[in-house]
Amino acid sequence: MVAHLLKQNNPTAKILIADPKESFSKQGLFEEGWNDNYAGMIERIGPDFGGANVAVDPAAMTLSIDGDVMDVDVCNVIPAMKAGRIAELAGITDGNWAPVNAADMSSTMDDSIHVLGDAAAQGDMPKSGFSANSQAKVCANAVRGALTGSTVFPARFANTCWSLIDTDNGVKVGATYEATPEKIAKVDGFVSQTGESDDVRAATYQESIGWYDGIVADMFG
Ligand SMILES: Cc1cc2nc3c(=O)[nH]c(=O)nc-3n(C[C@H](O)[C@H](O)[C@H](O)COP(=O)(O)OP(=O)(O)OC[C@H]3O[C@@H](n4cnc5c(N)ncnc54)[C@H](O)[C@@H]3O)c2cc1C
């Protein structure tokens, strides 16, 4: 998205991504998209080349990657993520996240507390707004059942994450999930392919708009 903007306003700009992780979601699709649409603009430095050894000097506006110091105009630092402090204070975290029972999203450490969305260590689902919404429905169903004795349906979860590579060029990855005693477990999934036609990519983009309208209506309608 940043490259798309810079291509129009500052086409000689460089985007450097220092990434401590070996790989990332939809990597092949993104790398194809960078080559096809933003050739020479985006460079990702993974952990093998120092992506995990980064220091930032905000006063000097410099960045050091594995000892190489460079001037930057904008630096977006994304710290390692974890559940909010309230989860730690409640004593329901194990490491960075709060483990839950997949069937009802209750904390494994205190079943009177339910945790959903990014804070939960739930198993196979990626952390996303779609996932959080899906988990909320399972949780609400279970809580209603516990309070009123109404039928609690077996937990079913779904997620799709769309990304926009360029105008009308959407890609997606998604899956369905079920609750097992150990975790939310993946049942089956799908992912966009490299080399897809413009029509398929445009349809995927339209799908993402439909999803956004749908989830906004679902949450706030
Ligand atoms: C750049 C970016 C792009 C993304 N794109 C997508 C996308 O396209 N589709 C998608 O599905 N997901 C997307 N996500 C992921 C999505 O935003 C998160 O997974 C989702 O917001 C998680 O929801 P949540 O309610 O679990 O947590 P949050 O949205 O983080 O909400 C937690 C809230 O709790 C509040 N809070 C914390 N402590 C306290 C306290 N003590 N008292 C009161 N309030 C407190 C916080 O301020 C925050 O508002 C994206 C995320 C990022 C960063």
The ligand as an ORCA input file, in Angstrom:
! r2SCAN-3c Opt
* xyz 0 1
  C      -2.052     -2.766      9.792
  C      -3.071     -3.804     10.154
  C      -3.968     -4.260      9.173
  C      -4.923     -5.213      9.463
  N      -5.782     -5.626      8.476
  C      -6.757     -6.512      8.767
  C      -7.707     -6.909      7.770
  O      -7.674     -6.447      6.625
  N      -8.655     -7.818      8.106
  C      -8.732     -8.337      9.369
  O      -9.640     -9.150      9.630
  N      -7.842     -7.990     10.345
  C      -6.874     -7.086     10.074
  N      -5.963     -6.719     11.053
  C      -6.014     -7.370     12.366
  C      -7.102     -6.775     13.261
  O      -6.961     -5.374     13.320
  C      -6.978     -7.362     14.676
  O      -6.821     -8.766     14.613
  C      -8.245     -7.051     15.489
  O      -8.381     -5.656     15.618
  C      -8.186     -7.707     16.861
  O      -9.304     -7.320     17.587
  P      -9.300     -7.403     19.149
  O     -10.640     -6.887     19.578
  O      -8.893     -8.777     19.570
  O      -8.119     -6.465     19.654
  P      -7.942     -4.886     19.459
  O      -8.582     -4.427     18.188
  O      -6.487     -4.632     19.700
  O      -8.814     -4.283     20.628
  C      -8.401     -4.322     21.976
  C      -8.924     -3.038     22.611
  O      -8.807     -3.120     24.019
  C      -8.418     -1.868     24.495
  N      -7.852     -2.037     25.839
  C      -6.655     -2.585     26.177
  N      -6.502     -2.570     27.507
  C      -7.638     -2.047     28.031
  C      -8.083     -1.755     29.360
  N      -7.332     -2.058     30.443
  N      -9.298     -1.202     29.521
  C     -10.074     -0.915     28.438
  N      -9.701     -1.143     27.163
  C      -8.496     -1.702     26.965
  C      -7.431     -1.374     23.442
  O      -7.275      0.023     23.499
  C      -8.133     -1.820     22.157
  O      -9.038     -0.850     21.665
  C      -5.003     -5.749     10.782
  C      -4.118     -5.300     11.758
  C      -3.166     -4.340     11.463
  C      -2.235     -3.864     12.546
*
